[in-house]
């Protein structure tokens, strides 16, 4: 099932919210590619984009944390590092897998669950902090 954007995911920081929407949009393109059996070339292209965009997004969040000296920055950044490590591990597993369908589903599931959890719990705190800085 596709990951749906809802207002419950808003952290009320326009740039970060827009990046979250784009992450979900791109993640859903991976899901569509799986369900429509678009083939490994299309899926790999989307996974590469997603990997790069995640890093870009995390860098934006971390710039905001550093700029305003967010007190939970180290913990938050640690979650970013753990996600990137998990994503890269699953991507490598995908590359050598005989079952690309299942390997891609594993990546999709991990990303969707992690993003949902991270945005609603960790990024919400960051959003509340940033709102007080304005």
Z-matrix of the N, CA and C atoms (Angstrom, degrees):
N
C 1 1.444
C 2 1.536 1 108.86
N 3 1.330 2 115.58 1 139.16
C 4 1.461 3 120.63 2 -179.59
C 5 1.521 4 111.33 3 -67.62
N 6 1.313 5 114.18 4 152.19
C 7 1.456 6 123.62 5 177.91
C 8 1.528 7 107.03 6 -83.39
N 9 1.314 8 117.60 7 120.30
C 10 1.464 9 120.80 8 -176.25
C 11 1.525 10 111.07 9 -101.11
N 12 1.337 11 114.17 10 134.70
C 13 1.454 12 120.44 11 173.61
C 14 1.526 13 108.41 12 -75.80
N 15 1.309 14 116.09 13 133.98
C 16 1.461 15 121.41 14 172.89
C 17 1.524 16 107.63 15 -134.68
N 18 1.309 17 115.88 16 162.84
C 19 1.465 18 119.94 17 178.11
C 20 1.525 19 112.23 18 -63.78
N 21 1.312 20 117.40 19 -18.33
C 22 1.467 21 120.60 20 176.55
C 23 1.534 22 110.94 21 -63.48
N 24 1.328 23 117.09 22 -17.93
C 25 1.463 24 121.44 23 179.82
C 26 1.528 25 112.67 24 -90.15
N 27 1.318 26 117.43 25 -6.57
C 28 1.464 27 120.52 26 178.98
C 29 1.522 28 110.65 27 -65.86
N 30 1.335 29 115.69 28 134.39
C 31 1.465 30 119.50 29 172.18
C 32 1.530 31 109.78 30 -108.73
N 33 1.330 32 115.84 31 -0.90
C 34 1.463 33 123.73 32 177.32
C 35 1.526 34 113.94 33 66.55
N 36 1.319 35 114.23 34 37.58
C 37 1.459 36 122.10 35 169.07
C 38 1.529 37 104.26 36 -128.73
N 39 1.318 38 115.98 37 110.67
C 40 1.465 39 120.80 38 -167.69
C 41 1.530 40 113.71 39 -53.53
N 42 1.317 41 117.70 40 -49.99
C 43 1.466 42 119.76 41 -176.73
C 44 1.532 43 111.29 42 -64.10
N 45 1.316 44 116.91 43 -45.01
C 46 1.471 45 120.32 44 -179.20
C 47 1.523 46 110.38 45 -67.57
N 48 1.333 47 117.60 46 -41.48
C 49 1.472 48 120.08 47 177.28
C 50 1.526 49 111.02 48 -60.84
N 51 1.324 50 117.53 49 -41.93
C 52 1.469 51 120.64 50 178.45
C 53 1.520 52 111.40 51 -64.51
N 54 1.314 53 116.64 52 -38.25
C 55 1.462 54 119.59 53 176.64
C 56 1.528 55 111.01 54 -66.95
N 57 1.310 56 116.97 55 -39.48
C 58 1.470 57 119.49 56 176.42
C 59 1.526 58 110.56 57 -60.80
N 60 1.321 59 116.39 58 -43.96
C 61 1.473 60 120.12 59 178.09
C 62 1.528 61 110.53 60 -59.85
N 63 1.324 62 117.16 61 -42.27
C 64 1.464 63 120.57 62 179.91
C 65 1.529 64 110.77 63 -66.86
N 66 1.322 65 117.38 64 -39.97
C 67 1.468 66 120.02 65 176.89
C 68 1.527 67 110.79 66 -59.11
N 69 1.315 68 116.19 67 -45.32
C 70 1.464 69 120.51 68 179.71
C 71 1.519 70 110.33 69 -65.63
N 72 1.323 71 117.16 70 -41.32
C 73 1.456 72 121.40 71 177.21
C 74 1.535 73 110.77 72 -59.20
N 75 1.302 74 117.09 73 -47.22
C 76 1.471 75 121.11 74 -179.65
C 77 1.513 76 111.94 75 -67.70
N 78 1.308 77 116.42 76 -38.37
C 79 1.463 78 120.18 77 177.08
C 80 1.521 79 109.94 78 -62.88
N 81 1.320 80 116.31 79 -39.61
C 82 1.462 81 120.02 80 177.71
C 83 1.526 82 112.23 81 -67.63
N 84 1.321 83 117.36 82 -28.10
C 85 1.470 84 119.84 83 174.84
C 86 1.526 85 110.40 84 -66.83
N 87 1.319 86 116.08 85 -35.26
C 88 1.467 87 119.63 86 174.58
C 89 1.526 88 109.07 87 -63.05
N 90 1.322 89 116.53 88 -45.08
C 91 1.462 90 120.87 89 179.09
C 92 1.533 91 110.76 90 -59.93
N 93 1.328 92 116.82 91 -44.05
C 94 1.466 93 121.00 92 178.55
C 95 1.524 94 110.38 93 -62.18
N 96 1.320 95 116.47 94 -42.46
C 97 1.470 96 120.05 95 179.04
C 98 1.521 97 111.23 96 -60.95
N 99 1.320 98 116.51 97 -37.82
C 100 1.470 99 120.60 98 177.82
C 101 1.523 100 109.46 99 -66.42
N 102 1.328 101 115.88 100 -51.73
C 103 1.464 102 119.85 101 -173.59
C 104 1.522 103 112.52 102 -67.78
N 105 1.336 104 117.05 103 -27.98
C 106 1.467 105 120.29 104 178.62
C 107 1.525 106 112.61 105 -95.29
N 108 1.342 107 115.24 106 5.35
C 109 1.466 108 121.52 107 179.00
C 110 1.523 109 111.87 108 49.13
N 111 1.345 110 114.80 109 53.21
C 112 1.460 111 120.65 110 -176.87
C 113 1.526 112 113.31 111 -73.77
N 114 1.291 113 117.26 112 -11.09
C 115 1.453 114 120.38 113 177.54
C 116 1.517 115 112.08 114 100.36
N 117 1.327 116 114.55 115 161.63
C 118 1.461 117 120.00 116 -172.65
C 119 1.522 118 113.00 117 -68.71
N 120 1.334 119 119.53 118 -31.08
C 121 1.471 120 120.36 119 -179.53
C 122 1.528 121 110.82 120 -62.68
N 123 1.319 122 117.59 121 -45.13
C 124 1.467 123 121.82 122 179.21
C 125 1.524 124 110.39 123 -65.60
N 126 1.321 125 116.63 124 -41.74
C 127 1.461 126 120.83 125 -179.28
C 128 1.525 127 110.24 126 -66.41
N 129 1.319 128 117.24 127 -44.14
C 130 1.459 129 120.55 128 -179.89
C 131 1.523 130 111.39 129 -62.46
N 132 1.323 131 117.47 130 -39.10
C 133 1.458 132 121.03 131 177.83
C 134 1.532 133 110.45 132 -62.03
N 135 1.317 134 116.78 133 -43.20
C 136 1.461 135 120.87 134 179.39
C 137 1.524 136 111.74 135 -68.39
N 138 1.323 137 117.09 136 -38.94
C 139 1.461 138 120.43 137 178.32
C 140 1.527 139 110.74 138 -64.79
N 141 1.334 140 117.01 139 -39.94
C 142 1.465 141 120.82 140 177.56
C 143 1.525 142 110.56 141 -62.88
N 144 1.335 143 116.15 142 -45.13
C 145 1.458 144 119.08 143 178.19
C 146 1.521 145 110.32 144 -60.83
N 147 1.317 146 116.34 145 -46.16
C 148 1.454 147 121.36 146 -178.50
C 149 1.533 148 110.45 147 -59.61
N 150 1.316 149 116.58 148 -44.32
C 151 1.466 150 120.64 149 179.67
C 152 1.527 151 110.55 150 -59.63
N 153 1.315 152 117.37 151 -45.47
C 154 1.468 153 121.17 152 -179.54
C 155 1.524 154 111.70 153 -68.60
N 156 1.321 155 116.66 154 -40.03
C 157 1.458 156 120.02 155 -177.76
C 158 1.525 157 111.44 156 -69.51
N 159 1.316 158 116.77 157 -35.67
C 160 1.465 159 120.63 158 176.98
C 161 1.526 160 109.49 159 -59.54
N 162 1.321 161 116.29 160 -44.48
C 163 1.470 162 120.17 161 -179.92
C 164 1.528 163 110.09 162 -63.74
N 165 1.326 164 116.94 163 -44.09
C 166 1.466 165 121.10 164 177.71
C 167 1.533 166 110.36 165 -58.98
N 168 1.311 167 116.03 166 -44.74
C 169 1.466 168 120.78 167 179.78
C 170 1.527 169 111.35 168 -63.66
N 171 1.314 170 116.92 169 -46.60
C 172 1.458 171 119.89 170 179.77
C 173 1.528 172 110.50 171 -60.92
N 174 1.320 173 117.09 172 -38.89
C 175 1.465 174 120.14 173 178.51
C 176 1.527 175 111.04 174 -62.21
N 177 1.323 176 117.44 175 -39.09
C 178 1.466 177 120.41 176 177.48
C 179 1.522 178 110.78 177 -63.62
N 180 1.318 179 117.23 178 -47.07
C 181 1.462 180 119.62 179 178.03
C 182 1.530 181 110.67 180 -59.17
N 183 1.325 182 115.74 181 -43.11
C 184 1.459 183 119.89 182 -177.13
C 185 1.531 184 112.07 183 -69.39
N 186 1.335 185 117.51 184 -31.37
C 187 1.473 186 120.38 185 173.90
C 188 1.528 187 109.75 186 -62.65
N 189 1.322 188 116.16 187 -42.71
C 190 1.467 189 119.98 188 179.13
C 191 1.528 190 110.61 189 -65.44
N 192 1.324 191 116.92 190 -40.39
C 193 1.464 192 120.47 191 178.88
C 194 1.523 193 110.47 192 -62.03
N 195 1.325 194 116.24 193 -45.60
C 196 1.462 195 120.76 194 -178.70
C 197 1.526 196 110.86 195 -67.77
N 198 1.311 197 116.55 196 -41.99
C 199 1.461 198 121.42 197 -178.09
C 200 1.527 199 111.72 198 -58.24
N 201 1.326 200 115.74 199 -41.32
C 202 1.467 201 120.33 200 -175.99
C 203 1.529 202 113.32 201 -106.19
N 204 1.325 203 116.34 202 10.88
C 205 1.467 204 122.43 203 178.37
C 206 1.533 205 111.60 204 51.71
N 207 1.312 206 114.41 205 56.22
C 208 1.460 207 121.72 206 179.44
C 209 1.527 208 109.66 207 -61.00
N 210 1.340 209 118.48 208 123.40
C 211 1.469 210 120.70 209 -174.83
C 212 1.534 211 114.62 210 -64.91
N 213 1.330 212 118.74 211 -23.47
C 214 1.462 213 120.66 212 -179.94
C 215 1.528 214 112.18 213 -102.74
N 216 1.322 215 116.04 214 22.52
C 217 1.463 216 121.18 215 -174.82
C 218 1.530 217 112.93 216 -59.52
N 219 1.320 218 117.35 217 -45.91
C 220 1.470 219 119.29 218 -175.88
C 221 1.525 220 111.52 219 -62.41
N 222 1.303 221 116.69 220 -43.19
C 223 1.467 222 120.77 221 178.95
C 224 1.532 223 109.93 222 -64.28
N 225 1.322 224 115.87 223 -44.79
C 226 1.464 225 121.41 224 -179.32
C 227 1.531 226 110.20 225 -62.48
N 228 1.318 227 116.65 226 -46.60
C 229 1.473 228 121.19 227 179.00
C 230 1.532 229 110.53 228 -62.24
N 231 1.324 230 116.30 229 -35.53
C 232 1.462 231 120.54 230 177.64
C 233 1.523 232 111.82 231 -61.73
N 234 1.327 233 116.49 232 -36.47
C 235 1.465 234 120.18 233 176.52
C 236 1.529 235 110.75 234 -66.53
N 237 1.322 236 116.52 235 -37.25
C 238 1.469 237 119.87 236 176.80
C 239 1.527 238 110.64 237 -62.13
N 240 1.323 239 115.92 238 -45.67
C 241 1.471 240 120.38 239 179.72
C 242 1.525 241 110.19 240 -61.03
N 243 1.323 242 117.02 241 -43.98
C 244 1.469 243 120.72 242 -179.55
C 245 1.528 244 110.80 243 -63.19
N 246 1.337 245 117.51 244 -40.16
C 247 1.460 246 120.15 245 178.36
C 248 1.524 247 110.69 246 -63.02
N 249 1.325 248 116.92 247 -47.74
C 250 1.464 249 120.47 248 -179.57
C 251 1.523 250 110.31 249 -59.50
N 252 1.315 251 117.33 250 -42.37
C 253 1.473 252 121.10 251 177.63
C 254 1.522 253 110.98 252 -60.71
N 255 1.336 254 117.20 253 -46.35
C 256 1.472 255 121.42 254 179.62
C 257 1.531 256 110.73 255 -63.70
N 258 1.325 257 116.43 256 -43.44
C 259 1.462 258 120.84 257 180.00
C 260 1.528 259 110.41 258 -61.74
N 261 1.315 260 116.48 259 -47.45
C 262 1.472 261 120.47 260 179.98
C 263 1.527 262 111.70 261 -62.79
N 264 1.327 263 116.63 262 -39.18
C 265 1.474 264 120.24 263 178.09
C 266 1.524 265 110.27 264 -61.98
N 267 1.333 266 116.41 265 -45.72
C 268 1.466 267 119.95 266 179.82
C 269 1.526 268 111.75 267 -68.60
N 270 1.311 269 116.87 268 -34.55
C 271 1.468 270 120.50 269 178.62
C 272 1.531 271 109.92 270 -66.20
N 273 1.321 272 117.47 271 -40.54
C 274 1.468 273 120.92 272 177.02
C 275 1.532 274 110.33 273 -65.14
N 276 1.324 275 115.53 274 -39.45
C 277 1.462 276 120.25 275 176.89
C 278 1.531 277 109.61 276 -61.72
N 279 1.330 278 116.08 277 -41.03
C 280 1.469 279 121.41 278 177.26
C 281 1.530 280 110.18 279 -59.16
N 282 1.315 281 116.40 280 -45.71
C 283 1.466 282 121.49 281 -175.48
C 284 1.525 283 112.94 282 -60.03
N 285 1.323 284 117.62 283 -31.73
C 286 1.466 285 120.30 284 -178.13
C 287 1.530 286 112.83 285 -103.77
N 288 1.310 287 115.99 286 -0.84
C 289 1.460 288 120.09 287 -175.10
C 290 1.528 289 112.65 288 -74.60
N 291 1.317 290 114.95 289 143.53
C 292 1.458 291 120.80 290 171.36
C 293 1.522 292 111.03 291 -83.37
N 294 1.321 293 116.46 292 -15.73
C 295 1.461 294 121.94 293 -179.69
C 296 1.530 295 108.78 294 -116.50
N 297 1.343 296 115.64 295 79.51
C 298 1.475 297 121.37 296 -177.41
C 299 1.522 298 111.19 297 -60.10
N 300 1.312 299 117.03 298 -35.40
C 301 1.460 300 121.59 299 179.86
C 302 1.525 301 110.22 300 -58.15
N 303 1.325 302 116.88 301 -53.26
C 304 1.468 303 121.01 302 -178.52
C 305 1.518 304 111.02 303 -66.12
N 306 1.317 305 117.56 304 -40.59
C 307 1.463 306 120.71 305 -179.72
C 308 1.526 307 111.06 306 -63.14
N 309 1.334 308 116.72 307 -38.77
C 310 1.464 309 120.35 308 177.93
C 311 1.523 310 110.42 309 -69.65
N 312 1.314 311 117.54 310 -40.29
C 313 1.465 312 120.71 311 175.67
C 314 1.527 313 111.16 312 -60.07
N 315 1.317 314 116.70 313 -38.31
C 316 1.464 315 120.83 314 177.87
C 317 1.525 316 110.58 315 -62.05
N 318 1.331 317 116.42 316 -43.47
C 319 1.470 318 120.75 317 178.30
C 320 1.522 319 109.69 318 -63.74
N 321 1.319 320 116.13 319 -48.92
C 322 1.469 321 120.28 320 -179.78
C 323 1.527 322 110.88 321 -56.94
N 324 1.326 323 116.31 322 -48.82
C 325 1.471 324 120.77 323 -177.29
C 326 1.519 325 111.51 324 -61.58
N 327 1.330 326 116.88 325 -45.42
C 328 1.453 327 120.35 326 -179.90
C 329 1.521 328 110.27 327 -61.88
N 330 1.337 329 117.20 328 -46.24
C 331 1.465 330 121.06 329 -178.16
C 332 1.526 331 111.76 330 -64.30
N 333 1.311 332 116.80 331 -46.29
C 334 1.467 333 120.53 332 -178.10
C 335 1.530 334 110.72 333 -62.38
N 336 1.318 335 116.89 334 -46.41
C 337 1.461 336 120.77 335 -179.55
C 338 1.531 337 110.71 336 -64.86
N 339 1.332 338 116.19 337 -45.71
C 340 1.458 339 120.01 338 -179.01
C 341 1.528 340 110.91 339 -63.09
N 342 1.331 341 117.49 340 -47.11
C 343 1.461 342 120.51 341 -178.79
C 344 1.528 343 111.49 342 -61.18
N 345 1.307 344 116.53 343 -46.07
C 346 1.469 345 120.83 344 179.26
C 347 1.527 346 110.02 345 -56.03
N 348 1.299 347 115.41 346 -49.80
C 349 1.454 348 121.79 347 -178.13
C 350 1.530 349 111.58 348 -65.95
N 351 1.317 350 116.34 349 -46.48
C 352 1.462 351 121.96 350 -176.73
C 353 1.532 352 111.18 351 -65.18
N 354 1.314 353 116.62 352 -45.79
C 355 1.464 354 119.77 353 -178.07
C 356 1.524 355 110.56 354 -65.13
N 357 1.328 356 116.86 355 -47.58
C 358 1.468 357 119.49 356 -174.09
C 359 1.520 358 113.53 357 -72.83
N 360 1.308 359 117.64 358 -21.99
C 361 1.465 360 119.47 359 -178.18
C 362 1.527 361 112.32 360 -109.31
N 363 1.308 362 117.02 361 -56.62
C 364 1.464 363 121.25 362 -171.66
C 365 1.527 364 111.56 363 -82.98
N 366 1.323 365 117.27 364 -48.21
C 367 1.467 366 119.84 365 -178.55
C 368 1.526 367 112.04 366 -69.44
N 369 1.317 368 117.64 367 -30.39
C 370 1.478 369 120.18 368 176.56
C 371 1.531 370 110.10 369 -58.88
N 372 1.325 371 116.45 370 -42.74
C 373 1.471 372 120.45 371 177.88
C 374 1.524 373 110.42 372 -61.67
N 375 1.319 374 115.58 373 -42.91
C 376 1.470 375 119.64 374 178.46
C 377 1.534 376 109.60 375 -62.49
N 378 1.317 377 117.26 376 -44.07
C 379 1.454 378 121.05 377 178.89
C 380 1.526 379 112.62 378 -59.16
N 381 1.323 380 116.00 379 -42.48
C 382 1.461 381 119.94 380 178.73
C 383 1.529 382 110.44 381 -64.08
N 384 1.326 383 116.02 382 -40.85
C 385 1.468 384 120.64 383 178.60
C 386 1.532 385 110.15 384 -64.10
N 387 1.329 386 117.07 385 -46.85
C 388 1.461 387 120.23 386 -178.08
C 389 1.531 388 111.46 387 -63.94
N 390 1.323 389 117.22 388 -35.33
C 391 1.469 390 121.05 389 178.73
C 392 1.533 391 110.53 390 -61.47
N 393 1.304 392 117.58 391 -34.87
C 394 1.469 393 121.35 392 179.40
C 395 1.528 394 112.28 393 -73.65
N 396 1.341 395 115.73 394 -20.22
C 397 1.467 396 120.02 395 -178.79
C 398 1.521 397 112.89 396 -81.62
N 399 1.318 398 116.27 397 -18.74
C 400 1.475 399 120.77 398 -176.35
C 401 1.506 400 112.22 399 -75.70
